[in-house]
């Protein structure tokens, strides 16, 4: 079958060969180091009806991990207890939390963690003194060589040659697969375990794992699972145990998003289930689960979602999560704007909150928004009142800012480009200088890169020569979208394709502003349109004959029976910047 010209352009620009496309969904089955020892101990606990108590983190990855473990172990007949940590206590596992866990579940023989625990040395010493074994599955980095658990699996440990970057839920998923294999469960149980393991895809999107290898496979399986349970009758996904509770809870959360707006009002027409894809996970499910941690709320809403006795009660709990996420959005924007407006002598690399606007629970989100706004690596820190500033750091392009800070003696834990940090007041300048040096390196690297390298294809409907696509834009865009849909999910390591529509002002058939506030712009040509969000101010800069380039994603729109191709985005380049993009596709000015 002939490929769309747009898709051929995408492949040429990205260097995607036919061989790459054919092997995109395959990866080696290299096991995570230690997963066999973990599986052996957990399988013995299941077979012997020992009490297994689960302790997981409380972000999207941690809650996905909890769902994977609870549903899988329940399906295999395990005796499980669940400890829900208080997000206000912060990340990690303390001695006090283990003591509370054992008070709530006094017959616990084995503590099993996911997405947390690799650094909880004191907590595990206490557990051992209480006669309790510990199995840790995690994916966070640890600088110490101490390994305190009875068995552990963490692909981020330096001794593990595991070739893929995965989330905590993926490690938990692989563990459950090994346990089911050791126990030789029957077909019906194996199917339930496989379904539960697919939930790891939610954690992969929540932690922004690469859209390649096992993470890619898990995301695809998660999307398929959510389609299935949403289309299934309640009786088909309810078994009276935790497996059914997890499936019904996820079903209610997804359906709530399909049937209701973010403000809680019913949609005039519910969205179809095929709207659920990796973008839906990124924009809806993942941030809603994360909002619990980000707002410092307890896990009551999540637990109600998992255990409510009726669909109405589950839907109400899902609605509370949606509302919580909306409140989180407002708080993050207000905190970011306040930090930018305040005097910040170490900006854009270190932002210190002296007004108490940034909750520690969403410092990472504020740091991420500031990184996007400034283009620089940065830390957002809150005064702890003891001479130490604590918060989170973010770094673009996946660079390991955390490692640089640790090498300089500054405490930081998490992932290289996304981490928590604790900085003594006298080291704030040092932290800023480290971030500034990395900023310089990243900008020099970006400066060596073709400025149009992020554009995968270009159409120029107003020009007669040099166009990538001829006059039949609708046909080409439809073919492109079909081909691209087969490559989903996109994400880190496999960026979503971006295209551009190039023209000289005056060549369009029509230009108009859109939206309630008339802040969006649409340029209309024969067969294709360009829509730029929040770009009305740009119109004053565009005179007759000005080169214009709208950068965004392709789609097909149907309105009043008329179908048209569209390029939609928030980036509008004009003048020389637009010509720089066009010239990379051999378009003459």
TIDOLO-368733 format. One line per field, with one value per residue (C-alpha): residue number from 1; residue in three letters; x, y, z. Coordinates in steps of 0.05 Angstrom, whole numbers. Example, Ala and Ser with C-alpha at 12.3 -4.5 7.8 and 13.67 -1.06 7.14 Angstrom:
! TIDOLO-368733
marvo = (1; 2)
nulo = (ALA; SER)
c1 = (246; 273)
c2 = (-90; -21)
c3 = (156; 143)
***
This chain:
! TIDOLO-368733
marvo = (1; 2; 3; 4; 5; 6; 7; 8; 9; 10; 11; 12; 13; 14; 15; 16; 17; 18; 19; 20; 21; 22; 23; 24; 25; 26; 27; 28; 29; 30; 31; 32; 33; 34; 35; 36; 37; 38; 39; 40; 41; 42; 43; 44; 45; 46; 47; 48; 49; 50; 51; 52; 53; 54; 55; 56; 57; 58; 59; 60; 61; 62; 63; 64; 65; 66; 67; 68; 69; 70; 71; 72; 73; 74; 75; 76; 77; 78; 79; 80; 81; 82; 83; 84; 85; 86; 87; 88; 89; 90; 91; 92; 93; 94; 95; 96; 97; 98; 99; 100; 101; 102; 103; 104; 105; 106; 107; 108; 109; 110; 111; 112; 113; 114; 115; 116; 117; 118; 119; 120; 121; 122; 123; 124; 125; 126; 127; 128; 129; 130; 131; 132; 133; 134; 135; 136; 137; 138; 139; 140; 141; 142; 143; 144; 145; 146; 147; 148; 149; 150; 151; 152; 153; 154; 155; 156; 157; 158; 159; 160; 161; 162; 163; 164; 165; 166; 167; 168; 169; 170; 171; 172; 173; 174; 175; 176; 177; 178; 179; 180; 181; 182; 183; 184; 185; 186; 187; 188; 189; 190; 191; 192; 193; 194; 195; 196; 197; 198; 199; 200; 201; 202; 203; 204; 205; 206; 207; 208; 209; 210; 211; 212; 213; 214; 215; 216; 217; 218; 219; 220; 221; 222; 223; 224; 225; 226; 227; 228; 229; 230; 231; 232; 233; 234; 235; 236; 237; 238; 239; 240; 241; 242; 243; 244; 245; 246; 247; 248; 249; 250; 251; 252; 253; 254; 255; 256; 257; 258; 259; 260; 261; 262; 263; 264; 265; 266; 267; 268; 269; 270; 271; 272; 273; 274; 275; 276; 277; 278; 279; 280; 281; 282; 283; 284; 285; 286; 287; 288; 289; 290; 291; 292; 293; 294; 295; 296; 297; 298; 299; 300; 301; 302; 303; 304; 305; 306; 307; 308; 309; 310; 311; 312; 313; 314; 315; 316; 317; 318; 319; 320; 321; 322; 323; 324; 325; 326; 327; 328; 329; 330; 331; 332; 333; 334; 335; 336; 337; 338; 339; 340; 341; 342; 343; 344; 345; 346; 347; 348; 349; 350; 351; 352; 353; 354; 355; 356; 357; 358; 359; 360; 361; 362; 363; 364; 365; 366; 367; 368; 369; 370; 371; 372; 373; 374; 375; 376; 377; 378; 379; 380; 381; 382; 383; 384; 385; 386; 387; 388; 389; 390; 391; 392; 393; 394; 395; 396; 397; 398; 399; 400; 401; 402; 403; 404; 405; 406; 407; 408; 409; 410; 411; 412; 413; 414; 415; 416; 417; 418; 419; 420; 421; 422; 423; 424; 425; 426; 427; 428; 429; 430; 431; 432; 433; 434; 435; 436; 437; 438; 439; 440; 441; 442; 443; 444; 445; 446; 447; 448; 449; 450; 451; 452; 453; 454; 455; 456; 457; 458; 459; 460; 461; 462; 463; 464; 465; 466; 467; 468; 469; 470; 471; 472; 473; 474; 475; 476; 477; 478; 479; 480; 481; 482; 483; 484; 485; 486; 487; 488; 489; 490; 491; 492; 493; 494; 495; 496; 497; 498; 499; 500; 501; 502; 503; 504; 505; 506; 507; 508; 509; 510; 511; 512; 513; 514; 515; 516; 517; 518; 519; 520; 521; 522; 523; 524; 525; 526; 527; 528; 529; 530; 531; 532; 533; 534; 535; 536; 537; 538; 539; 540; 541; 542; 543; 544; 545; 546; 547; 548; 549; 550; 551; 552; 553; 554; 555; 556; 557; 558; 559; 560; 561; 562; 563; 564; 565; 566; 567; 568; 569; 570; 571; 572; 573; 574; 575; 576; 577; 578; 579; 580; 581; 582; 583; 584; 585; 586; 587; 588; 589)
nulo = (UNK; UNK; UNK; UNK; UNK; UNK; UNK; UNK; UNK; UNK; UNK; UNK; UNK; UNK; UNK; UNK; UNK; UNK; UNK; UNK; UNK; UNK; UNK; UNK; UNK; UNK; UNK; UNK; UNK; UNK; UNK; UNK; UNK; UNK; UNK; UNK; UNK; UNK; UNK; UNK; UNK; UNK; UNK; UNK; UNK; UNK; UNK; UNK; UNK; UNK; UNK; UNK; UNK; UNK; UNK; UNK; UNK; UNK; UNK; UNK; UNK; UNK; UNK; UNK; UNK; UNK; UNK; UNK; UNK; UNK; UNK; UNK; UNK; UNK; UNK; UNK; UNK; UNK; UNK; UNK; UNK; UNK; UNK; UNK; UNK; UNK; UNK; UNK; UNK; UNK; UNK; UNK; UNK; UNK; UNK; UNK; UNK; UNK; UNK; UNK; UNK; UNK; UNK; UNK; UNK; UNK; UNK; UNK; UNK; UNK; UNK; UNK; UNK; UNK; UNK; UNK; UNK; UNK; UNK; UNK; UNK; UNK; UNK; UNK; UNK; UNK; UNK; UNK; UNK; UNK; UNK; UNK; UNK; UNK; UNK; UNK; UNK; UNK; UNK; UNK; UNK; UNK; UNK; UNK; UNK; UNK; UNK; UNK; UNK; UNK; UNK; UNK; UNK; UNK; UNK; UNK; UNK; UNK; UNK; UNK; UNK; UNK; UNK; UNK; UNK; UNK; UNK; UNK; UNK; UNK; UNK; UNK; UNK; UNK; UNK; UNK; UNK; UNK; UNK; UNK; UNK; UNK; UNK; UNK; UNK; UNK; UNK; UNK; UNK; UNK; UNK; UNK; UNK; UNK; UNK; UNK; UNK; UNK; UNK; UNK; UNK; UNK; UNK; UNK; UNK; UNK; UNK; UNK; UNK; UNK; UNK; UNK; UNK; UNK; UNK; UNK; UNK; UNK; UNK; UNK; UNK; UNK; UNK; UNK; UNK; UNK; UNK; UNK; UNK; UNK; UNK; UNK; UNK; UNK; UNK; UNK; UNK; UNK; UNK; UNK; UNK; UNK; UNK; UNK; UNK; UNK; UNK; UNK; UNK; UNK; UNK; UNK; UNK; UNK; UNK; UNK; UNK; UNK; UNK; UNK; UNK; UNK; UNK; UNK; UNK; UNK; UNK; UNK; UNK; UNK; UNK; UNK; UNK; UNK; UNK; UNK; UNK; UNK; UNK; UNK; UNK; UNK; UNK; UNK; UNK; UNK; UNK; UNK; UNK; UNK; UNK; UNK; UNK; UNK; UNK; UNK; UNK; UNK; UNK; UNK; UNK; UNK; UNK; UNK; UNK; UNK; UNK; UNK; UNK; UNK; UNK; UNK; UNK; UNK; UNK; UNK; UNK; UNK; UNK; UNK; UNK; UNK; UNK; UNK; UNK; UNK; UNK; UNK; UNK; UNK; UNK; UNK; UNK; UNK; UNK; UNK; UNK; UNK; UNK; UNK; UNK; UNK; UNK; UNK; UNK; UNK; UNK; UNK; UNK; UNK; UNK; UNK; UNK; UNK; UNK; UNK; UNK; UNK; UNK; UNK; UNK; UNK; UNK; UNK; UNK; UNK; UNK; UNK; UNK; UNK; UNK; UNK; UNK; UNK; UNK; UNK; UNK; UNK; UNK; UNK; UNK; UNK; UNK; UNK; UNK; UNK; UNK; UNK; UNK; UNK; UNK; UNK; UNK; UNK; UNK; UNK; UNK; UNK; UNK; UNK; UNK; UNK; UNK; UNK; UNK; UNK; UNK; UNK; UNK; UNK; UNK; UNK; UNK; UNK; UNK; UNK; UNK; UNK; UNK; UNK; UNK; UNK; UNK; UNK; UNK; UNK; UNK; UNK; UNK; UNK; UNK; UNK; UNK; UNK; UNK; UNK; UNK; UNK; UNK; UNK; UNK; UNK; UNK; UNK; UNK; UNK; UNK; UNK; UNK; UNK; UNK; UNK; UNK; UNK; UNK; UNK; UNK; UNK; UNK; UNK; UNK; UNK; UNK; UNK; UNK; UNK; UNK; UNK; UNK; UNK; UNK; UNK; UNK; UNK; UNK; UNK; UNK; UNK; UNK; UNK; UNK; UNK; UNK; UNK; UNK; UNK; UNK; UNK; UNK; UNK; UNK; UNK; UNK; UNK; UNK; UNK; UNK; UNK; UNK; UNK; UNK; UNK; UNK; UNK; UNK; UNK; UNK; UNK; UNK; UNK; UNK; UNK; UNK; UNK; UNK; UNK; UNK; UNK; UNK; UNK; UNK; UNK; UNK; UNK; UNK; UNK; UNK; UNK; UNK; UNK; UNK; UNK; UNK; UNK; UNK; UNK; UNK; UNK; UNK; UNK; UNK; UNK; UNK; UNK; UNK; UNK; UNK; UNK; UNK; UNK; UNK; UNK; UNK; UNK; UNK; UNK; UNK; UNK; UNK; UNK; UNK; UNK; UNK; UNK; UNK; UNK; UNK; UNK; UNK; UNK; UNK; UNK; UNK; UNK; UNK; UNK; UNK; UNK; UNK; UNK; UNK; UNK; UNK; UNK; UNK; UNK; UNK; UNK; UNK)
c1 = (0; 27; 45; 17; 66; 61; 78; 137; 161; 154; 195; 249; 257; 258; 301; 248; 263; 215; 256; 245; 171; 166; 203; 174; 129; 182; 234; 279; 254; 313; 289; 298; 354; 326; 255; 263; 281; 223; 175; 199; 186; 118; 96; 113; 72; 12; 16; 25; -31; 17; -8; 22; 15; 22; 56; 58; 71; 11; 22; -6; 51; 44; -32; -26; 25; -24; -79; -33; -12; -79; -118; -66; -55; -129; -141; -88; -122; -71; -85; -70; -73; -66; -32; -51; 3; -14; 11; 24; 79; 119; 153; 187; 174; 189; 195; 131; 93; 117; 96; 27; 22; 37; -14; -67; -47; -15; -10; 33; 89; 112; 113; 112; 126; 120; 146; 178; 223; 292; 320; 279; 337; 315; 244; 266; 312; 252; 209; 261; 264; 189; 199; 171; 203; 208; 205; 218; 201; 219; 249; 281; 355; 395; 465; 482; 504; 463; 406; 364; 305; 302; 293; 290; 281; 298; 323; 352; 404; 474; 486; 425; 441; 366; 364; 296; 271; 206; 159; 147; 81; 118; 166; 105; 72; 132; 134; 61; 74; 131; 90; 32; 80; 112; 43; 20; -48; -105; -127; -183; -136; -81; -129; -147; -73; -58; -114; -89; -18; -42; -56; 19; 8; -25; 37; 81; 42; 40; 115; 127; 165; 193; 140; 185; 200; 159; 129; 101; 70; 39; 7; -25; -51; -78; -117; -145; -164; -201; -239; -258; -282; -321; -358; -370; -430; -416; -426; -370; -317; -341; -318; -331; -257; -203; -194; -266; -263; -203; -235; -301; -264; -225; -288; -324; -267; -262; -337; -342; -293; -330; -399; -386; -348; -294; -343; -387; -442; -467; -444; -499; -472; -423; -356; -346; -301; -251; -234; -194; -122; -53; -72; -134; -90; -42; -95; -149; -136; -63; -69; -133; -99; -39; -82; -88; -13; -8; -61; -38; -105; -115; -129; -202; -229; -185; -204; -278; -269; -241; -290; -356; -414; -453; -439; -470; -423; -363; -383; -388; -318; -293; -325; -289; -222; -240; -258; -195; -153; -188; -170; -99; -94; -115; -67; -8; -21; -28; 36; 75; 51; 67; 138; 151; 125; 167; 240; 280; 355; 373; 320; 310; 348; 325; 258; 249; 179; 180; 105; 80; 46; 76; 54; 111; 63; 59; 128; 145; 87; 105; 177; 154; 111; 169; 215; 166; 159; 233; 263; 314; 326; 301; 287; 226; 243; 202; 233; 232; 245; 308; 360; 342; 300; 262; 223; 231; 273; 260; 307; 290; 314; 318; 385; 410; 408; 396; 463; 500; 470; 486; 558; 563; 538; 466; 413; 367; 325; 283; 298; 353; 308; 252; 268; 260; 315; 336; 384; 419; 410; 485; 483; 427; 478; 515; 451; 435; 505; 499; 431; 459; 518; 471; 426; 485; 503; 432; 424; 490; 466; 400; 436; 473; 407; 369; 316; 264; 283; 220; 177; 163; 125; 101; 44; 40; -29; -17; 44; 49; 119; 157; 97; 102; 30; -10; -80; -116; -100; -159; -137; -65; -81; -129; -76; -25; -71; -85; -10; 6; -50; -16; 47; 13; 27; 74; 113; 185; 232; 179; 153; 84; 92; 89; 74; 69; 26; 65; 37; 47; -5; -58; -57; -112; -185; -206; -176; -218; -215; -252; -274; -313; -257; -237; -166; -158; -143; -164; -135; -177; -151; -181; -184; -143; -145; -94; -119; -73; -95; -89; -54; -99; -44; 1; -46; -20; 50; 28; 25; 11; 62; 89; 113; 71; 80; 30; 60; 16; -19; -60; -133; -195; -254; -327; -375; -444; -428; -364; -298; -232; -160; -132; -66; -78; -28; -5; 58; 57; 122; 127; 179; 249; 230; 175; 222; 274; 224; 200; 271; 286; 233; 263; 209; 232; 213)
c2 = (0; 69; 112; 182; 236; 266; 200; 190; 260; 243; 179; 213; 268; 221; 168; 115; 58; 2; -42; 6; 9; -67; -76; -17; -62; -115; -114; -164; -202; -185; -194; -142; -163; -194; -204; -280; -275; -228; -274; -335; -302; -274; -340; -376; -326; -335; -410; -411; -361; -314; -243; -198; -123; -76; -8; 35; 108; 155; 187; 159; 108; 87; 80; 42; -3; -15; -33; -81; -116; -117; -142; -194; -222; -223; -262; -312; -322; -286; -260; -186; -123; -53; 5; 73; 124; 196; 239; 295; 252; 259; 208; 146; 97; 113; 70; 102; 81; 9; 9; 35; -16; -73; -45; -44; -113; -149; -217; -189; -236; -200; -127; -118; -49; -18; 49; 62; 30; 21; 73; 56; 24; 44; 22; -47; -56; -43; -92; -147; -135; -147; -213; -188; -201; -146; -149; -83; -67; 4; 43; 102; 115; 101; 128; 83; 11; -13; -62; -74; -115; -191; -187; -128; -109; -39; -29; 39; 9; 14; -61; -76; -79; -76; -38; -3; 56; 35; 59; 27; -4; -39; -72; -93; -120; -161; -189; -210; -246; -285; -302; -328; -370; -400; -416; -446; -413; -437; -402; -361; -334; -321; -278; -237; -228; -206; -155; -128; -124; -79; -24; -12; 30; 83; 88; 93; 154; 184; 180; 200; 137; 128; 106; 48; -23; -52; 16; 23; -46; -32; 33; -2; -57; -5; 30; -37; -56; 10; 1; -70; -54; 8; -33; -92; -103; -92; -165; -183; -145; -157; -218; -197; -187; -135; -154; -135; -74; -47; -59; -27; 33; 45; 36; 89; 139; 132; 134; 196; 231; 209; 228; 291; 357; 377; 423; 364; 379; 322; 326; 335; 274; 227; 218; 150; 99; 103; 173; 136; 134; 154; 227; 213; 180; 240; 294; 261; 196; 208; 279; 262; 206; 251; 307; 269; 276; 345; 375; 340; 306; 238; 176; 172; 190; 137; 84; 102; 94; 24; 0; 37; -12; 19; 51; 117; 118; 103; 156; 206; 188; 195; 264; 284; 265; 306; 366; 357; 360; 424; 456; 432; 466; 533; 528; 510; 568; 617; 593; 597; 667; 691; 662; 695; 762; 759; 780; 718; 733; 661; 655; 623; 565; 569; 597; 606; 610; 657; 670; 600; 595; 529; 466; 415; 366; 404; 437; 389; 412; 485; 469; 435; 495; 543; 499; 503; 578; 594; 536; 526; 472; 497; 481; 505; 507; 521; 546; 489; 536; 499; 529; 481; 493; 433; 422; 394; 402; 392; 391; 392; 341; 286; 312; 287; 349; 306; 270; 336; 362; 297; 299; 368; 344; 367; 317; 298; 235; 210; 210; 248; 302; 300; 295; 320; 362; 388; 447; 480; 556; 566; 520; 556; 593; 529; 495; 554; 552; 477; 488; 548; 507; 452; 505; 531; 461; 446; 512; 501; 432; 460; 514; 461; 429; 447; 497; 461; 392; 387; 394; 328; 351; 415; 435; 501; 508; 578; 562; 527; 497; 459; 434; 368; 354; 371; 398; 338; 356; 318; 253; 261; 279; 221; 172; 204; 198; 125; 109; 150; 119; 51; 79; 103; 111; 170; 201; 210; 176; 175; 246; 258; 282; 356; 388; 458; 497; 551; 609; 682; 728; 744; 676; 649; 649; 674; 692; 701; 700; 647; 631; 667; 718; 718; 699; 641; 649; 607; 614; 579; 552; 507; 439; 455; 502; 526; 539; 574; 576; 641; 674; 734; 782; 756; 783; 854; 831; 801; 847; 829; 780; 762; 689; 652; 581; 548; 489; 434; 368; 344; 325; 319; 362; 352; 411; 416; 357; 389; 353; 390; 377; 419; 436; 458; 483; 539; 559; 612; 632; 693; 727; 697; 644; 618; 620; 580; 524; 528; 528; 462; 432; 467; 519; 582; 648)
c3 = (0; -19; 40; 50; 27; 96; 129; 82; 101; 175; 166; 126; 177; 237; 202; 212; 166; 148; 195; 253; 240; 237; 303; 341; 383; 398; 453; 487; 548; 593; 665; 718; 765; 828; 802; 809; 883; 896; 859; 897; 965; 945; 913; 978; 1017; 971; 973; 1048; 1061; 1096; 1106; 1052; 1066; 1008; 1014; 951; 936; 927; 859; 794; 789; 861; 858; 792; 827; 884; 835; 798; 862; 898; 838; 817; 887; 901; 837; 859; 926; 969; 1039; 1030; 1072; 1045; 1079; 1052; 1070; 1086; 1028; 1078; 1107; 1043; 999; 1027; 1083; 1156; 1218; 1245; 1183; 1189; 1262; 1242; 1186; 1235; 1284; 1230; 1203; 1262; 1227; 1170; 1150; 1088; 1068; 992; 963; 895; 870; 938; 990; 960; 1008; 1070; 1107; 1178; 1165; 1141; 1201; 1245; 1205; 1212; 1286; 1287; 1250; 1184; 1116; 1063; 987; 952; 881; 861; 803; 839; 841; 904; 915; 974; 962; 1021; 1004; 1066; 1041; 1039; 963; 917; 844; 820; 748; 767; 813; 783; 787; 744; 668; 651; 585; 592; 633; 667; 722; 789; 766; 709; 759; 800; 737; 718; 789; 786; 720; 751; 813; 771; 731; 794; 823; 756; 762; 719; 655; 687; 741; 690; 650; 711; 728; 657; 660; 726; 700; 643; 693; 695; 632; 675; 717; 654; 630; 700; 706; 633; 616; 545; 495; 476; 501; 558; 576; 506; 510; 578; 554; 495; 540; 590; 535; 511; 583; 594; 529; 550; 621; 598; 546; 593; 636; 710; 726; 677; 716; 787; 826; 897; 912; 901; 828; 814; 859; 820; 753; 773; 803; 739; 698; 739; 733; 658; 648; 691; 645; 583; 609; 650; 640; 689; 724; 740; 690; 646; 574; 523; 487; 522; 489; 455; 488; 430; 457; 509; 485; 513; 507; 550; 602; 601; 606; 648; 687; 706; 733; 769; 807; 818; 845; 911; 923; 892; 937; 1000; 1006; 1037; 997; 1017; 948; 915; 966; 958; 883; 894; 947; 939; 937; 880; 812; 836; 896; 852; 803; 860; 884; 812; 809; 872; 840; 778; 821; 862; 799; 776; 843; 835; 766; 795; 854; 809; 761; 818; 851; 785; 769; 840; 836; 769; 797; 860; 866; 850; 850; 829; 774; 726; 757; 830; 852; 927; 955; 1015; 1016; 1028; 960; 938; 974; 977; 946; 880; 878; 822; 780; 791; 773; 709; 689; 703; 662; 605; 613; 617; 577; 633; 685; 752; 824; 863; 937; 1000; 1065; 1115; 1173; 1194; 1147; 1092; 1029; 1002; 939; 869; 807; 733; 674; 599; 548; 601; 627; 694; 738; 799; 789; 783; 848; 885; 860; 891; 958; 951; 972; 914; 903; 845; 771; 735; 703; 755; 829; 899; 930; 998; 995; 1054; 1051; 1042; 981; 943; 900; 886; 863; 818; 787; 773; 740; 701; 675; 652; 620; 580; 556; 535; 498; 462; 441; 418; 380; 340; 321; 258; 281; 239; 264; 306; 244; 210; 149; 117; 70; 33; 4; -22; -64; -131; -123; -70; -32; 3; -13; -75; -76; -44; 28; 57; 23; 45; 117; 124; 100; 146; 206; 192; 188; 251; 291; 282; 315; 379; 436; 430; 487; 511; 462; 408; 404; 374; 302; 290; 223; 195; 147; 111; 71; 54; 86; 35; 1; 48; 27; 95; 163; 225; 300; 341; 411; 464; 473; 400; 419; 370; 295; 236; 166; 112; 46; -6; 28; 90; 149; 201; 272; 322; 395; 433; 374; 360; 383; 327; 274; 286; 266; 200; 140; 67; 41; 110; 114; 166; 193; 240; 276; 304; 293; 235; 240; 198; 217; 198; 205; 175; 129; 103; 116; 116; 136; 193; 225; 297; 347; 393; 356; 301; 268; 224; 180; 180; 231; 185; 125; 165; 173; 101; 73; 107; 61; -1; -6; -41; -6)
***
